[in-house]
Amino acid sequence: MTHVVAEPCFGCKYTDCVVVCPVECFYEGESMLYIHPEECIDCEACVPECPVEAIFHEDNLPEEWSGYTELNAELAPNCEVLTEKKTALADEGGDCAAAG
C-alpha cells in the first residue's frame, strides 16, 4: 500500500511533507509533488504535515481523484527526488486554490 498526492497539491507544492518522510519517497514535478509507490513505507508521517490536505492513503483517496494513484506511480520515477523544504509555488504566487 502507498500514499498518493492528489489534486489539492497542484499549483501549490508545499514541501512540509518532504522533511518528515523517513524514506525520501517524494518527487518534484513541474506543478506538484508525487509519491513513489514502491518507496513509500506507509508511515503516514506526511499526511498531517500537508497544509492543503493533498495526501491520502490509496484506499481512502476520494473517487474524483482516483487517477492520481496511477499519475504518482507514472511520474515519480521521472522526477527529481526531493529531500529538503523549498519555497512553495503558492508562496511564489502560484495557482493554489487553498493558498488564499
N, C-alpha and C positions, 0 to 999 in steps of 0.2 A: 504494500500500500504506500501511497505517497500523498503529499500535499500539492496543491495546484494554485498558481497565481492566476486570478481571473480579471475580468474587465475593469473593476474599480482601480486597478493599478495603471491602466492605460493613460498615458499623458502625465502620470504622477511620478513614478519611480522613486518613491520613498525607500530608503535603504536601511531603515531601523531594523528590519528583519534580518538583514545580512549579518550584522555584527553579533547576533545571538546564535547563529547557526553553527553547530559544532562540527559539521562535515563539509562546509563550503559548497553547498549544492545550488546556490543562486547564481544565475547568469543574467547579464545585462544586454537586453535588446535595445533597439533604437527608441522605442516608445514605452516599454515596460520591462519588468523583470520576469524571469522564468525559473522554475524549479526543475532540476534534472531528476526525473523519477527513479532512475537507477542509483542515484547518490543519496536521496532523501532517506533518513532513517526514521521518519515519522515521529519525531520527538515533540512536535508541536510548539517548540520554543518561539518560533517565528510568528505564530498566529496572533497572540496578544500584542505584539510589537507593531503590527501594521496599522497605521493611523487611518487608513481608508477601508479597512476590513476586506482586503482583497485575497486573502489566503484561506483556503478551505481544504479539509481532508477530502480526497476524491469521492468518498462515499457521501459526503454532505454538500457537494457542490450544487448550487442552485441549477435547476434544469435549463434555464435560459443561458447558462454559461457552460454547458456540458462540453462544448467544443474546445474549451481551454485545456482539458486534460491532454488531448492529442496535440494541441498547439505547444504546450510546455514541453512535451516529450520530443516533438519535432524540432523546435527552435533552440532549446537549451544547449544541445551539443554543438550548435553552430555559432554560439555567442561566447564572449569572454566571461570567465568566472569572475565573480565579484566578491571580495572579501572584506572590504572596508566601506564605511559610511561615506556617501557622496552627497553633494547638493542635489536635491530632487528637482525634476523637471517642473513640478508645481511651484517650487520656490523660485524658479527662473522665469515664471510667467507662463508655464506650460498649460495644457488643456485639461487639467484635472478637475472633474466635476465636484470633488469633495474638498478642494483646496481653498475655497472661499473663506 
